[in-house]
């Protein structure tokens, strides 16, 4: 699944760290795996997010298929 980041709603220091890692508003990311953690391709790196942290990243789907 490919998504675009619309908003980060975590604590300011967490948002800053996510931006330092390349996860900015309007960034395009690809979901690689959804297990205990979510693994996403962000630019040229793969990042793992806890479910709690992932819930603080608002996205919109860019895939033609609906989100599962």
N, CA, C and O atoms as a Tripos MOL2 file, in Angstrom:
@<TRIPOS>MOLECULE
protein
  272   271    68     0     0
PROTEIN
NO_CHARGES

@<TRIPOS>ATOM
      1 N           0.8430   -1.1680    0.0000 N.3       1 UNK1
      2 CA          0.0000    0.0000    0.0000 C.3       1 UNK1
      3 C           0.8930    1.2380    0.0000 C.2       1 UNK1
      4 O           1.8830    1.3070    0.7290 O.2       1 UNK1
      5 N           0.5320    2.1950   -0.8150 N.am      2 UNK2
      6 CA          1.2730    3.4580   -0.8930 C.3       2 UNK2
      7 C           0.3820    4.5570   -0.3280 C.2       2 UNK2
      8 O          -0.7910    4.6670   -0.6840 O.2       2 UNK2
      9 N           0.9600    5.3750    0.5630 N.am      3 UNK3
     10 CA          0.2010    6.4450    1.2040 C.3       3 UNK3
     11 C           1.0020    7.7390    1.2150 C.2       3 UNK3
     12 O           2.2200    7.7380    1.0330 O.2       3 UNK3
     13 N           0.2970    8.8350    1.4300 N.am      4 UNK4
     14 CA          0.9300   10.1480    1.5960 C.3       4 UNK4
     15 C           0.6650   10.6040    3.0250 C.2       4 UNK4
     16 O          -0.4680   10.5460    3.5020 O.2       4 UNK4
     17 N           1.7050   11.0540    3.6980 N.am      5 UNK5
     18 CA          1.5650   11.5640    5.0630 C.3       5 UNK5
     19 C           0.8470   12.9090    4.9890 C.2       5 UNK5
     20 O           1.2420   13.8010    4.2390 O.2       5 UNK5
     21 N          -0.2170   13.0360    5.7850 N.am      6 UNK6
     22 CA         -0.9690   14.2860    5.8210 C.3       6 UNK6
     23 C          -0.6690   15.1030    7.0700 C.2       6 UNK6
     24 O          -0.6300   16.3320    7.0190 O.2       6 UNK6
     25 N          -0.4530   14.4070    8.2130 N.am      7 UNK7
     26 CA         -0.2330   15.1390    9.4610 C.3       7 UNK7
     27 C           0.4100   14.2310   10.4920 C.2       7 UNK7
     28 O           0.1030   13.0400   10.5560 O.2       7 UNK7
     29 N           1.2960   14.7860   11.2940 N.am      8 UNK8
     30 CA          1.8920   14.0910   12.4280 C.3       8 UNK8
     31 C           1.2590   14.6640   13.6870 C.2       8 UNK8
     32 O           1.2650   15.8780   13.8890 O.2       8 UNK8
     33 N           0.7050   13.7860   14.5440 N.am      9 UNK9
     34 CA         -0.0190   14.2770   15.7190 C.3       9 UNK9
     35 C           0.5880   13.7500   17.0160 C.2       9 UNK9
     36 O          -0.1160   13.5940   18.0130 O.2       9 UNK9
     37 N           1.8640   13.4810   17.0070 N.am     10 UNK10
     38 CA          2.5750   13.0000   18.2040 C.3      10 UNK10
     39 C           3.1130   14.1930   18.9920 C.2      10 UNK10
     40 O           2.8870   15.3470   18.6290 O.2      10 UNK10
     41 N           3.8250   13.8950   20.0720 N.am     11 UNK11
     42 CA          4.4870   14.9380   20.8560 C.3      11 UNK11
     43 C           5.4790   15.6880   19.9640 C.2      11 UNK11
     44 O           6.0270   15.1080   19.0260 O.2      11 UNK11
     45 N           5.7130   16.9650   20.2450 N.am     12 UNK12
     46 CA          6.6100   17.7620   19.3890 C.3      12 UNK12
     47 C           7.9810   17.1220   19.1660 C.2      12 UNK12
     48 O           8.4950   17.1470   18.0480 O.2      12 UNK12
     49 N           8.5790   16.5490   20.2140 N.am     13 UNK13
     50 CA          9.9030   15.9360   20.0340 C.3      13 UNK13
     51 C           9.8240   14.6780   19.1650 C.2      13 UNK13
     52 O          10.7700   14.3670   18.4430 O.2      13 UNK13
     53 N           8.7200   13.9650   19.2290 N.am     14 UNK14
     54 CA          8.5390   12.7840   18.3770 C.3      14 UNK14
     55 C           8.3450   13.2110   16.9280 C.2      14 UNK14
     56 O           8.9210   12.6140   16.0180 O.2      14 UNK14
     57 N           7.5420   14.2350   16.7170 N.am     15 UNK15
     58 CA          7.3390   14.7530   15.3540 C.3      15 UNK15
     59 C           8.6590   15.2330   14.7600 C.2      15 UNK15
     60 O           8.9470   14.9830   13.5890 O.2      15 UNK15
     61 N           9.4500   15.9160   15.5600 N.am     16 UNK16
     62 CA         10.7510   16.3990   15.0810 C.3      16 UNK16
     63 C          11.6320   15.2360   14.6540 C.2      16 UNK16
     64 O          12.2740   15.2950   13.6050 O.2      16 UNK16
     65 N          11.6660   14.1750   15.4640 N.am     17 UNK17
     66 CA         12.4960   13.0030   15.1420 C.3      17 UNK17
     67 C          11.9960   12.3240   13.8700 C.2      17 UNK17
     68 O          12.8000   11.9070   13.0370 O.2      17 UNK17
     69 N          10.6870   12.2090   13.7110 N.am     18 UNK18
     70 CA         10.1350   11.6130   12.4920 C.3      18 UNK18
     71 C          10.5160   12.4420   11.2700 C.2      18 UNK18
     72 O          10.8460   11.8910   10.2200 O.2      18 UNK18
     73 N          10.4710   13.7490   11.4080 N.am     19 UNK19
     74 CA         10.8720   14.6130   10.2850 C.3      19 UNK19
     75 C          12.3580   14.4590    9.9730 C.2      19 UNK19
     76 O          12.7540   14.4850    8.8070 O.2      19 UNK19
     77 N          13.1790   14.3010   11.0060 N.am     20 UNK20
     78 CA         14.6110   14.0760   10.7830 C.3      20 UNK20
     79 C          14.8530   12.7700   10.0280 C.2      20 UNK20
     80 O          15.8150   12.6620    9.2670 O.2      20 UNK20
     81 N          13.9950   11.7920   10.2320 N.am     21 UNK21
     82 CA         14.1050   10.5040    9.5400 C.3      21 UNK21
     83 C          13.5330   10.5540    8.1230 C.2      21 UNK21
     84 O          13.6110    9.5650    7.3940 O.2      21 UNK21
     85 N          12.9570   11.6970    7.7220 N.am     22 UNK22
     86 CA         12.4310   11.8550    6.3740 C.3      22 UNK22
     87 C          10.9360   11.6680    6.2600 C.2      22 UNK22
     88 O          10.3970   11.6260    5.1540 O.2      22 UNK22
     89 N          10.2590   11.5540    7.3890 N.am     23 UNK23
     90 CA          8.8100   11.3610    7.3830 C.3      23 UNK23
     91 C           8.1380   12.7130    7.6070 C.2      23 UNK23
     92 O           7.7470   13.0490    8.7250 O.2      23 UNK23
     93 N           8.0120   13.4760    6.5340 N.am     24 UNK24
     94 CA          7.4270   14.8140    6.5920 C.3      24 UNK24
     95 C           6.0080   14.7840    6.0520 C.2      24 UNK24
     96 O           5.6010   13.8290    5.3900 O.2      24 UNK24
     97 N           5.2550   15.8470    6.3430 N.am     25 UNK25
     98 CA          3.9580   15.9890    5.7310 C.3      25 UNK25
     99 C           4.1550   16.0100    4.2160 C.2      25 UNK25
    100 O           5.0840   16.6380    3.7090 O.2      25 UNK25
    101 N           3.2830   15.3290    3.5140 N.am     26 UNK26
    102 CA          3.3000   15.1730    2.0560 C.3      26 UNK26
    103 C           4.3220   14.1420    1.5630 C.2      26 UNK26
    104 O           4.4460   13.9430    0.3540 O.2      26 UNK26
    105 N           5.0520   13.4860    2.4620 N.am     27 UNK27
    106 CA          5.9670   12.4170    2.0630 C.3      27 UNK27
    107 C           5.1600   11.2140    1.5660 C.2      27 UNK27
    108 O           4.0700   10.9360    2.0660 O.2      27 UNK27
    109 N           5.7000   10.5210    0.5960 N.am     28 UNK28
    110 CA          5.0860    9.2980    0.0870 C.3      28 UNK28
    111 C           5.8160    8.1320    0.7500 C.2      28 UNK28
    112 O           7.0440    8.0620    0.7140 O.2      28 UNK28
    113 N           5.0550    7.2170    1.3570 N.am     29 UNK29
    114 CA          5.6550    6.0410    1.9830 C.3      29 UNK29
    115 C           4.9170    4.7910    1.5250 C.2      29 UNK29
    116 O           3.7530    4.8490    1.1280 O.2      29 UNK29
    117 N           5.6110    3.6660    1.5870 N.am     30 UNK30
    118 CA          5.0430    2.3860    1.1690 C.3      30 UNK30
    119 C           5.0240    1.4480    2.3680 C.2      30 UNK30
    120 O           6.0380    1.2610    3.0400 O.2      30 UNK30
    121 N           3.8600    0.8610    2.6310 N.am     31 UNK31
    122 CA          3.7340   -0.1330    3.6920 C.3      31 UNK31
    123 C           4.3030   -1.4510    3.1880 C.2      31 UNK31
    124 O           3.8320   -1.9900    2.1870 O.2      31 UNK31
    125 N           5.3140   -1.9700    3.8750 N.am     32 UNK32
    126 CA          5.9660   -3.2210    3.4880 C.3      32 UNK32
    127 C           5.3560   -4.4040    4.2250 C.2      32 UNK32
    128 O           5.0660   -5.4320    3.6120 O.2      32 UNK32
    129 N           5.1560   -4.2690    5.5450 N.am     33 UNK33
    130 CA          4.6130   -5.3650    6.3550 C.3      33 UNK33
    131 C           3.7970   -4.8010    7.5040 C.2      33 UNK33
    132 O           4.1140   -3.7500    8.0600 O.2      33 UNK33
    133 N           2.7480   -5.5180    7.8450 N.am     34 UNK34
    134 CA          1.8910   -5.1230    8.9690 C.3      34 UNK34
    135 C           1.7960   -6.3120    9.9070 C.2      34 UNK34
    136 O           1.0110   -7.2330    9.6840 O.2      34 UNK34
    137 N           2.6050   -6.2820   10.9590 N.am     35 UNK35
    138 CA          2.6170   -7.3640   11.9450 C.3      35 UNK35
    139 C           2.5450   -6.7190   13.3230 C.2      35 UNK35
    140 O           1.7290   -5.8200   13.5290 O.2      35 UNK35
    141 N           3.3710   -7.1480   14.2680 N.am     36 UNK36
    142 CA          3.4080   -6.4940   15.5800 C.3      36 UNK36
    143 C           3.8580   -5.0440   15.4160 C.2      36 UNK36
    144 O           3.4110   -4.1590   16.1460 O.2      36 UNK36
    145 N           4.7440   -4.8130   14.4530 N.am     37 UNK37
    146 CA          5.1520   -3.4580   14.0800 C.3      37 UNK37
    147 C           4.8170   -3.2560   12.6140 C.2      37 UNK37
    148 O           4.6580   -4.2240   11.8690 O.2      37 UNK37
    149 N           4.7100   -2.0110   12.1990 N.am     38 UNK38
    150 CA          4.4900   -1.7020   10.7990 C.3      38 UNK38
    151 C           5.8340   -1.3470   10.1980 C.2      38 UNK38
    152 O           6.5550   -0.5080   10.7380 O.2      38 UNK38
    153 N           6.1750   -1.9710    9.0940 N.am     39 UNK39
    154 CA          7.4370   -1.6830    8.4140 C.3      39 UNK39
    155 C           7.1060   -0.9140    7.1490 C.2      39 UNK39
    156 O           6.3170   -1.3630    6.3170 O.2      39 UNK39
    157 N           7.7240    0.2590    7.0170 N.am     40 UNK40
    158 CA          7.4480    1.1430    5.8910 C.3      40 UNK40
    159 C           8.7330    1.5270    5.1790 C.2      40 UNK40
    160 O           9.7930    1.6570    5.7920 O.2      40 UNK40
    161 N           8.6130    1.7050    3.8770 N.am     41 UNK41
    162 CA          9.7080    2.2330    3.0690 C.3      41 UNK41
    163 C           9.5450    3.7450    3.0430 C.2      41 UNK41
    164 O           8.5620    4.2610    2.5110 O.2      41 UNK41
    165 N          10.5130    4.4540    3.6200 N.am     42 UNK42
    166 CA         10.5080    5.9160    3.6450 C.3      42 UNK42
    167 C          11.7660    6.3610    2.9230 C.2      42 UNK42
    168 O          12.8790    6.1970    3.4230 O.2      42 UNK42
    169 N          11.5740    6.9260    1.7410 N.am     43 UNK43
    170 CA         12.6900    7.2690    0.8670 C.3      43 UNK43
    171 C          13.5170    6.0140    0.6000 C.2      43 UNK43
    172 O          12.9920    5.0610    0.0230 O.2      43 UNK43
    173 N          14.7770    5.9750    0.9940 N.am     44 UNK44
    174 CA         15.6170    4.7990    0.7310 C.3      44 UNK44
    175 C          15.8650    3.9640    1.9760 C.2      44 UNK44
    176 O          16.8260    3.1960    2.0230 O.2      44 UNK44
    177 N          15.0170    4.1030    2.9810 N.am     45 UNK45
    178 CA         15.2000    3.3680    4.2310 C.3      45 UNK45
    179 C          13.9040    2.6630    4.6200 C.2      45 UNK45
    180 O          12.8070    3.1020    4.2750 O.2      45 UNK45
    181 N          14.0590    1.5740    5.3390 N.am     46 UNK46
    182 CA         12.8980    0.8910    5.9120 C.3      46 UNK46
    183 C          12.8590    1.2010    7.3970 C.2      46 UNK46
    184 O          13.8550    1.0420    8.1030 O.2      46 UNK46
    185 N          11.7000    1.6440    7.8630 N.am     47 UNK47
    186 CA         11.5140    2.0080    9.2580 C.3      47 UNK47
    187 C          10.4060    1.1630    9.8560 C.2      47 UNK47
    188 O           9.4140    0.8680    9.1890 O.2      47 UNK47
    189 N          10.5720    0.7730   11.1160 N.am     48 UNK48
    190 CA          9.5410    0.0200   11.8370 C.3      48 UNK48
    191 C           8.8860    0.9440   12.8470 C.2      48 UNK48
    192 O           9.5670    1.6630   13.5790 O.2      48 UNK48
    193 N           7.5600    0.9200   12.8810 N.am     49 UNK49
    194 CA          6.7920    1.7530   13.7940 C.3      49 UNK49
    195 C           5.9260    0.8770   14.6770 C.2      49 UNK49
    196 O           5.3140   -0.0820   14.2070 O.2      49 UNK49
    197 N           5.8790    1.2110   15.9590 N.am     50 UNK50
    198 CA          4.9390    0.5270   16.8460 C.3      50 UNK50
    199 C           3.5300    0.9270   16.4230 C.2      50 UNK50
    200 O           3.3370    1.9260   15.7300 O.2      50 UNK50
    201 N           2.5590    0.1420   16.8450 N.am     51 UNK51
    202 CA          1.1690    0.4730   16.5160 C.3      51 UNK51
    203 C           0.7900    1.8270   17.1060 C.2      51 UNK51
    204 O           0.0710    2.6030   16.4750 O.2      51 UNK51
    205 N           1.2690    2.1100   18.3080 N.am     52 UNK52
    206 CA          0.9740    3.3840   18.9660 C.3      52 UNK52
    207 C           1.5280    4.5590   18.1650 C.2      52 UNK52
    208 O           0.8290    5.5470   17.9380 O.2      52 UNK52
    209 N           2.7780    4.4500   17.7400 N.am     53 UNK53
    210 CA          3.3790    5.5300   16.9580 C.3      53 UNK53
    211 C           2.7040    5.6450   15.5970 C.2      53 UNK53
    212 O           2.4700    6.7540   15.1170 O.2      53 UNK53
    213 N           2.3910    4.5270   14.9780 N.am     54 UNK54
    214 CA          1.7440    4.5500   13.6610 C.3      54 UNK54
    215 C           0.3960    5.2690   13.7140 C.2      54 UNK54
    216 O           0.0060    5.9230   12.7470 O.2      54 UNK54
    217 N          -0.3080    5.1530   14.8220 N.am     55 UNK55
    218 CA         -1.6090    5.8240   14.9610 C.3      55 UNK55
    219 C          -1.4660    7.3520   15.0280 C.2      55 UNK55
    220 O          -2.4510    8.0700   14.8560 O.2      55 UNK55
    221 N          -0.2730    7.8440   15.2710 N.am     56 UNK56
    222 CA         -0.0620    9.2900   15.3370 C.3      56 UNK56
    223 C           0.3880    9.8690   13.9910 C.2      56 UNK56
    224 O           0.7310   11.0480   13.9030 O.2      56 UNK56
    225 N           0.3840    9.0420   12.9540 N.am     57 UNK57
    226 CA          0.7600    9.4780   11.6120 C.3      57 UNK57
    227 C          -0.4830    9.3600   10.7340 C.2      57 UNK57
    228 O          -0.8750    8.2560   10.3550 O.2      57 UNK57
    229 N          -1.0950   10.4850   10.4130 N.am     58 UNK58
    230 CA         -2.3010   10.4830    9.5830 C.3      58 UNK58
    231 C          -1.8930   10.4460    8.1170 C.2      58 UNK58
    232 O          -1.0450   11.2240    7.6800 O.2      58 UNK58
    233 N          -2.5030    9.5350    7.3610 N.am     59 UNK59
    234 CA         -2.1330    9.3620    5.9500 C.3      59 UNK59
    235 C          -3.3750    9.2950    5.0800 C.2      59 UNK59
    236 O          -4.4910    9.1130    5.5650 O.2      59 UNK59
    237 N          -3.1480    9.4490    3.7730 N.am     60 UNK60
    238 CA         -4.2020    9.2060    2.7930 C.3      60 UNK60
    239 C          -3.6740    8.1770    1.8050 C.2      60 UNK60
    240 O          -2.5030    8.2070    1.4270 O.2      60 UNK60
    241 N          -4.5390    7.2740    1.3940 N.am     61 UNK61
    242 CA         -4.1410    6.2210    0.4750 C.3      61 UNK61
    243 C          -3.9500    6.7720   -0.9310 C.2      61 UNK61
    244 O          -4.7120    7.6210   -1.3930 O.2      61 UNK61
    245 N          -2.9180    6.2720   -1.6010 N.am     62 UNK62
    246 CA         -2.6830    6.6230   -3.0010 C.3      62 UNK62
    247 C          -2.9500    5.4330   -3.9100 C.2      62 UNK62
    248 O          -2.8920    5.5610   -5.1330 O.2      62 UNK62
    249 N          -3.2430    4.2720   -3.3200 N.am     63 UNK63
    250 CA         -3.5690    3.0690   -4.0800 C.3      63 UNK63
    251 C          -4.9870    3.1830   -4.6180 C.2      63 UNK63
    252 O          -5.8340    3.8750   -4.0530 O.2      63 UNK63
    253 N          -5.2200    2.4920   -5.7130 N.am     64 UNK64
    254 CA         -6.5720    2.4530   -6.2720 C.3      64 UNK64
    255 C          -7.4970    1.5940   -5.4260 C.2      64 UNK64
    256 O          -8.7060    1.8240   -5.3910 O.2      64 UNK64
    257 N          -6.9250    0.5930   -4.7370 N.am     65 UNK65
    258 CA         -7.7410   -0.2870   -3.9210 C.3      65 UNK65
    259 C          -7.9950    0.3440   -2.5590 C.2      65 UNK65
    260 O          -7.1540    1.0960   -2.0660 O.2      65 UNK65
    261 N          -9.1430    0.0520   -1.9370 N.am     66 UNK66
    262 CA         -9.4200    0.6050   -0.6100 C.3      66 UNK66
    263 C          -8.5000    0.0140    0.4600 C.2      66 UNK66
    264 O          -8.0040   -1.1020    0.3080 O.2      66 UNK66
    265 N          -8.2750    0.7600    1.5330 N.am     67 UNK67
    266 CA         -7.4270    0.2950    2.6350 C.3      67 UNK67
    267 C          -8.0860   -0.8840    3.3200 C.2      67 UNK67
    268 O          -9.3060   -0.9350    3.4750 O.2      67 UNK67
    269 N          -7.2460   -1.8430    3.7320 N.am     68 UNK68
    270 CA         -7.7730   -3.0070    4.4430 C.3      68 UNK68
    271 C          -7.6180   -2.8270    5.9240 C.2      68 UNK68
    272 O          -8.0040   -3.7050    6.6960 O.2      68 UNK68
@<TRIPOS>BOND
     1     1     2 1
     2     2     3 1
     3     3     4 2
     4     3     5 am
     5     5     6 1
     6     6     7 1
     7     7     8 2
     8     7     9 am
     9     9    10 1
    10    10    11 1
    11    11    12 2
    12    11    13 am
    13    13    14 1
    14    14    15 1
    15    15    16 2
    16    15    17 am
    17    17    18 1
    18    18    19 1
    19    19    20 2
    20    19    21 am
    21    21    22 1
    22    22    23 1
    23    23    24 2
    24    23    25 am
    25    25    26 1
    26    26    27 1
    27    27    28 2
    28    27    29 am
    29    29    30 1
    30    30    31 1
    31    31    32 2
    32    31    33 am
    33    33    34 1
    34    34    35 1
    35    35    36 2
    36    35    37 am
    37    37    38 1
    38    38    39 1
    39    39    40 2
    40    39    41 am
    41    41    42 1
    42    42    43 1
    43    43    44 2
    44    43    45 am
    45    45    46 1
    46    46    47 1
    47    47    48 2
    48    47    49 am
    49    49    50 1
    50    50    51 1
    51    51    52 2
    52    51    53 am
    53    53    54 1
    54    54    55 1
    55    55    56 2
    56    55    57 am
    57    57    58 1
    58    58    59 1
    59    59    60 2
    60    59    61 am
    61    61    62 1
    62    62    63 1
    63    63    64 2
    64    63    65 am
    65    65    66 1
    66    66    67 1
    67    67    68 2
    68    67    69 am
    69    69    70 1
    70    70    71 1
    71    71    72 2
    72    71    73 am
    73    73    74 1
    74    74    75 1
    75    75    76 2
    76    75    77 am
    77    77    78 1
    78    78    79 1
    79    79    80 2
    80    79    81 am
    81    81    82 1
    82    82    83 1
    83    83    84 2
    84    83    85 am
    85    85    86 1
    86    86    87 1
    87    87    88 2
    88    87    89 am
    89    89    90 1
    90    90    91 1
    91    91    92 2
    92    91    93 am
    93    93    94 1
    94    94    95 1
    95    95    96 2
    96    95    97 am
    97    97    98 1
    98    98    99 1
    99    99   100 2
   100    99   101 am
   101   101   102 1
   102   102   103 1
   103   103   104 2
   104   103   105 am
   105   105   106 1
   106   106   107 1
   107   107   108 2
   108   107   109 am
   109   109   110 1
   110   110   111 1
   111   111   112 2
   112   111   113 am
   113   113   114 1
   114   114   115 1
   115   115   116 2
   116   115   117 am
   117   117   118 1
   118   118   119 1
   119   119   120 2
   120   119   121 am
   121   121   122 1
   122   122   123 1
   123   123   124 2
   124   123   125 am
   125   125   126 1
   126   126   127 1
   127   127   128 2
   128   127   129 am
   129   129   130 1
   130   130   131 1
   131   131   132 2
   132   131   133 am
   133   133   134 1
   134   134   135 1
   135   135   136 2
   136   135   137 am
   137   137   138 1
   138   138   139 1
   139   139   140 2
   140   139   141 am
   141   141   142 1
   142   142   143 1
   143   143   144 2
   144   143   145 am
   145   145   146 1
   146   146   147 1
   147   147   148 2
   148   147   149 am
   149   149   150 1
   150   150   151 1
   151   151   152 2
   152   151   153 am
   153   153   154 1
   154   154   155 1
   155   155   156 2
   156   155   157 am
   157   157   158 1
   158   158   159 1
   159   159   160 2
   160   159   161 am
   161   161   162 1
   162   162   163 1
   163   163   164 2
   164   163   165 am
   165   165   166 1
   166   166   167 1
   167   167   168 2
   168   167   169 am
   169   169   170 1
   170   170   171 1
   171   171   172 2
   172   171   173 am
   173   173   174 1
   174   174   175 1
   175   175   176 2
   176   175   177 am
   177   177   178 1
   178   178   179 1
   179   179   180 2
   180   179   181 am
   181   181   182 1
   182   182   183 1
   183   183   184 2
   184   183   185 am
   185   185   186 1
   186   186   187 1
   187   187   188 2
   188   187   189 am
   189   189   190 1
   190   190   191 1
   191   191   192 2
   192   191   193 am
   193   193   194 1
   194   194   195 1
   195   195   196 2
   196   195   197 am
   197   197   198 1
   198   198   199 1
   199   199   200 2
   200   199   201 am
   201   201   202 1
   202   202   203 1
   203   203   204 2
   204   203   205 am
   205   205   206 1
   206   206   207 1
   207   207   208 2
   208   207   209 am
   209   209   210 1
   210   210   211 1
   211   211   212 2
   212   211   213 am
   213   213   214 1
   214   214   215 1
   215   215   216 2
   216   215   217 am
   217   217   218 1
   218   218   219 1
   219   219   220 2
   220   219   221 am
   221   221   222 1
   222   222   223 1
   223   223   224 2
   224   223   225 am
   225   225   226 1
   226   226   227 1
   227   227   228 2
   228   227   229 am
   229   229   230 1
   230   230   231 1
   231   231   232 2
   232   231   233 am
   233   233   234 1
   234   234   235 1
   235   235   236 2
   236   235   237 am
   237   237   238 1
   238   238   239 1
   239   239   240 2
   240   239   241 am
   241   241   242 1
   242   242   243 1
   243   243   244 2
   244   243   245 am
   245   245   246 1
   246   246   247 1
   247   247   248 2
   248   247   249 am
   249   249   250 1
   250   250   251 1
   251   251   252 2
   252   251   253 am
   253   253   254 1
   254   254   255 1
   255   255   256 2
   256   255   257 am
   257   257   258 1
   258   258   259 1
   259   259   260 2
   260   259   261 am
   261   261   262 1
   262   262   263 1
   263   263   264 2
   264   263   265 am
   265   265   266 1
   266   266   267 1
   267   267   268 2
   268   267   269 am
   269   269   270 1
   270   270   271 1
   271   271   272 2
@<TRIPOS>SUBSTRUCTURE
     1 UNK1         2 RESIDUE 1 A UNK
     2 UNK2         6 RESIDUE 1 A UNK
     3 UNK3        10 RESIDUE 1 A UNK
     4 UNK4        14 RESIDUE 1 A UNK
     5 UNK5        18 RESIDUE 1 A UNK
     6 UNK6        22 RESIDUE 1 A UNK
     7 UNK7        26 RESIDUE 1 A UNK
     8 UNK8        30 RESIDUE 1 A UNK
     9 UNK9        34 RESIDUE 1 A UNK
    10 UNK10       38 RESIDUE 1 A UNK
    11 UNK11       42 RESIDUE 1 A UNK
    12 UNK12       46 RESIDUE 1 A UNK
    13 UNK13       50 RESIDUE 1 A UNK
    14 UNK14       54 RESIDUE 1 A UNK
    15 UNK15       58 RESIDUE 1 A UNK
    16 UNK16       62 RESIDUE 1 A UNK
    17 UNK17       66 RESIDUE 1 A UNK
    18 UNK18       70 RESIDUE 1 A UNK
    19 UNK19       74 RESIDUE 1 A UNK
    20 UNK20       78 RESIDUE 1 A UNK
    21 UNK21       82 RESIDUE 1 A UNK
    22 UNK22       86 RESIDUE 1 A UNK
    23 UNK23       90 RESIDUE 1 A UNK
    24 UNK24       94 RESIDUE 1 A UNK
    25 UNK25       98 RESIDUE 1 A UNK
    26 UNK26      102 RESIDUE 1 A UNK
    27 UNK27      106 RESIDUE 1 A UNK
    28 UNK28      110 RESIDUE 1 A UNK
    29 UNK29      114 RESIDUE 1 A UNK
    30 UNK30      118 RESIDUE 1 A UNK
    31 UNK31      122 RESIDUE 1 A UNK
    32 UNK32      126 RESIDUE 1 A UNK
    33 UNK33      130 RESIDUE 1 A UNK
    34 UNK34      134 RESIDUE 1 A UNK
    35 UNK35      138 RESIDUE 1 A UNK
    36 UNK36      142 RESIDUE 1 A UNK
    37 UNK37      146 RESIDUE 1 A UNK
    38 UNK38      150 RESIDUE 1 A UNK
    39 UNK39      154 RESIDUE 1 A UNK
    40 UNK40      158 RESIDUE 1 A UNK
    41 UNK41      162 RESIDUE 1 A UNK
    42 UNK42      166 RESIDUE 1 A UNK
    43 UNK43      170 RESIDUE 1 A UNK
    44 UNK44      174 RESIDUE 1 A UNK
    45 UNK45      178 RESIDUE 1 A UNK
    46 UNK46      182 RESIDUE 1 A UNK
    47 UNK47      186 RESIDUE 1 A UNK
    48 UNK48      190 RESIDUE 1 A UNK
    49 UNK49      194 RESIDUE 1 A UNK
    50 UNK50      198 RESIDUE 1 A UNK
    51 UNK51      202 RESIDUE 1 A UNK
    52 UNK52      206 RESIDUE 1 A UNK
    53 UNK53      210 RESIDUE 1 A UNK
    54 UNK54      214 RESIDUE 1 A UNK
    55 UNK55      218 RESIDUE 1 A UNK
    56 UNK56      222 RESIDUE 1 A UNK
    57 UNK57      226 RESIDUE 1 A UNK
    58 UNK58      230 RESIDUE 1 A UNK
    59 UNK59      234 RESIDUE 1 A UNK
    60 UNK60      238 RESIDUE 1 A UNK
    61 UNK61      242 RESIDUE 1 A UNK
    62 UNK62      246 RESIDUE 1 A UNK
    63 UNK63      250 RESIDUE 1 A UNK
    64 UNK64      254 RESIDUE 1 A UNK
    65 UNK65      258 RESIDUE 1 A UNK
    66 UNK66      262 RESIDUE 1 A UNK
    67 UNK67      266 RESIDUE 1 A UNK
    68 UNK68      270 RESIDUE 1 A UNK
